[in-house]
Amino acid sequence: MSAHTIGGIKPRSTAAIIVIGDEILKGSTLDTNSHFLCKRLHKLGVVVRKIHVIGDEVNSISNEIKELHTKVDFLFTTGGIGPTHDDKTFLGLAKAFEDELVFNEEIASAVSSLSKKTEPNKGFIQKLSTIPRSATLRWGREKGTGERGKYPIVQVKNIVAFPGVPRFCELAFDNIEEELFPSTEFRPIFRETIYANKSEFEFSDELTKTADNFEGRVEIGSYPDFNNNYYKTKLIVESENEEDGAKAVEELKKIIAENLVYYDAKPWLNTVQKWNAFRERKLVSNPNFVKSLDGAMACIDGILDEYSLNQIALSFNGGKDCTVLLHMLRVAIDKYGPGQKIAGFHIVCDDQFPELTQFIIDAAKMYNIVVMELPGPLIIGVSSLKEQRPQIVPVLMGSRASDPNGKYMKSKVEWTDSDWPRVLRVCPILPWSYQDVWMMLRGLCVHYCQLYDQGYTSLGGRETTVPNEMLRIESSGNIRYCPAYTLNDGNEERKGRKNK
């Protein structure tokens, strides 16, 4: 990892974090609270100066608090708050300032109201409710409702004590964030991430020049990623001044030019907004492709207008074409509100790649699709589908005209032949090319089966599918295959299928 630092961002406040717990030091529990707090504080423009991890020992807690609290604006502790003998944060807080511990009725009342027991254990309440006399209770406001929080966070001077259980720590921070860091006083720093599909070494000179141009006003971090299949370099641009930050981003985008990647780790979320942005970008660079996008989406929208969701099924075998269709269907449905389930089915292949099976499972979770497994061949599977879900009428399929069976389709929407179960075959991407498929998948960072990155261009059973020889590279006796999306001639797509 390398970083270009141009001047320092001068935040309004500083912070330190003390993680308390023997279980952290012993490796029994993984600390995620400090990571969470660092991310949230950085977003607010607060710089974390130190993170200390200490055990459940009163003197250690006291000494760490005394040493750190005068060096930063905020000192956060996590852990050591609870009803057991080894929860000693409040004891350490009191000792640090020669304070006494007292019973707090407000906390006791909150513990009682939140307890699932009819009569909460008195020792449990006593331990949780005994805090330093000088402490302030921060109740905060619940996100969404705006109501006062149900349980308070204890603060002594500039020390805020969070619980150690991650979900309680995160919930507590959410509730008191505005109270601790009012939006009128804490303006988040400008921060934007840019991705490039080339190594940072290929544009390091231009990057250095940009860094020099914004010296003292902008900070640019450059981070290579050798495992991501969408980008090779991540640039993080930060500035106290939004205008300076935005100008630096524009300069960097010009340097990266055609290697700029609009990376998205979770493309299945906020799909409509992302689809529209993708379409606008392609409208400038490739208007003919946009016509293909619009034609396919119009076909899907037409089906959704005519049929209810419980009448529609998606044929999903995990291949690239039906993955395109899955994403487009998710976009079309999300126009009416996200979260609705998609009904799908999968014709099971006896010798299916395990990678393909796993991808179908993963895609079902990401896209909220319920996939029925049905026996093959296709005509038997569709018959079984109609038996189990007789209300199904349109079946959406990822067939293209270049497919062996797609060539028999005269239009995107056709009824099955008389000797088949009666369903409406819908093939929105029927006229698409091989390149169109990959342009959409890669352009929206849609997740696809990993086999495509190993040189497979068309997936079937393991006995009939091999990496495409057109993507083969041999060097010094070593053989490897380029990813499927690098295949230049789409007519060679099925060279990875035996007897096809």
Salt bridges, closest charged atoms under 4 A:
GLU64 OE1 - HIS52 ND1 2.55
GLU67 OE2 - LYS71 NZ 3.76
GLU100 OE2 - ARG133 NE 2.54
GLU142 OE2 - LYS150 NZ 2.82
ASP174 OD1 - ARG40 NH1 2.89
GLU177 OE1 - ARG40 NH2 2.62
GLU177 OE1 - LYS143 NZ 3.81
GLU179 OE2 - ARG138 NH1 2.86
GLU192 OE2 - LYS253 NZ 3.81
GLU238 OE2 - HIS42 NE2 2.36
GLU238 OE2 - ARG191 NE 2.83
GLU240 OE1 - ARG187 NH2 3.80
GLU243 OE2 - LYS247 NZ 3.30
ASP244 OD1 - ARG217 NH1 3.11
ASP264 OD2 - LYS274 NZ 2.75
GLU280 OE2 - ARG279 NH1 3.54
ASP294 OD2 - ARG279 NH2 2.78
ASP301 OD2 - LYS335 NZ 2.98
ASP321 OD2 - LYS320 NZ 3.99
ASP321 OD1 - ARG400 NE 2.99
ASP334 OD1 - ARG330 NE 3.05
GLU414 OE1 - ARG425 NH2 3.49
GLU469 OE1 - ARG472 NH1 3.76
GLU474 OE1 - ARG472 NH2 3.34
GLU492 OE1 - LYS495 NZ 3.17
GLU493 OE2 - LYS320 NZ 2.73
GLU493 OE2 - ARG400 NH2 2.79
